[in-house]
Amino acid sequence: MPPPTPDQVRRRDRLETLIGFAAPVLDLVLAVGDRVSRIVERDDLDYIPPPSGIEPPAGAIRSGDAGARAE
C-alpha cells in the first residue's frame, strides 16, 4: 500500500481531532443515560391496559383464553 498523500494525512488529522472533541460529550451522554436507566427501573414501567370501550383486535387471545387458539 502506498504511503498516504499529504491531503489524506490532513484529513485524517482533522477527523481524529473532531473525534477527540466529541468523545467527552459522548461519554457524558452515556453517563446520563446510565443514571436515568438506574433511576427508572424496568419494574416502574408496568403495563397499562387500554381504556375500557376499546375492543381487542379480532382473533386476539384474551387473558382468560390462555389455551384457546385464534382461528
C-alpha positions in Angstrom: 0.0 0.0 0.0 1.5 3.4 -0.9 2.0 6.0 1.8 -0.9 8.4 2.3 -0.8 11.7 0.4 -0.5 15.0 2.3 -4.2 15.7 1.7 -5.1 12.3 3.2 -2.9 12.9 6.3 -4.5 16.4 6.8 -8.0 14.8 6.5 -7.1 12.1 9.0 -5.7 14.6 11.5 -8.8 16.7 11.3 -11.1 13.7 11.8 -9.0 12.5 14.8 -9.2 16.0 16.3 -13.0 16.0 15.8 -13.3 12.6 17.5 -11.1 13.9 20.3 -13.5 16.8 20.9 -16.7 14.7 20.6 -15.5 11.9 22.9 -16.2 13.8 26.2 -19.7 14.8 25.0 -20.5 11.2 24.1 -19.1 10.0 27.5 -21.5 12.5 29.2 -24.4 11.2 27.2 -23.6 7.6 28.2 -23.2 8.6 31.8 -26.6 10.4 31.9 -28.3 7.5 30.1 -26.9 5.1 32.7 -28.1 7.2 35.6 -31.6 7.6 34.1 -31.8 3.8 33.5 -30.9 3.2 37.1 -33.5 5.7 38.4 -36.3 4.4 36.1 -36.2 0.7 36.7 -38.0 -1.8 34.5 -40.5 -2.6 37.3 -41.7 1.0 37.2 -42.8 0.6 33.6 -45.9 -1.5 34.3 -48.3 -2.5 31.5 -51.2 0.0 31.3 -54.3 -1.7 29.8 -56.2 0.2 27.1 -59.2 2.3 28.3 -62.5 0.5 28.5 -64.7 0.6 25.5 -61.8 -0.3 23.1 -62.2 -3.8 21.7 -59.1 -6.0 21.2 -58.3 -6.9 17.6 -60.2 -9.8 16.0 -58.6 -13.1 16.8 -56.6 -11.8 19.8 -56.2 -14.2 22.7 -57.7 -12.8 25.9 -56.2 -13.5 29.3 -59.0 -16.0 30.2 -58.5 -17.9 26.9 -54.9 -18.9 27.5 -55.4 -22.4 26.0 -57.5 -21.2 23.0 -56.1 -20.6 19.6 -57.1 -17.8 17.2 -58.6 -19.2 14.0 
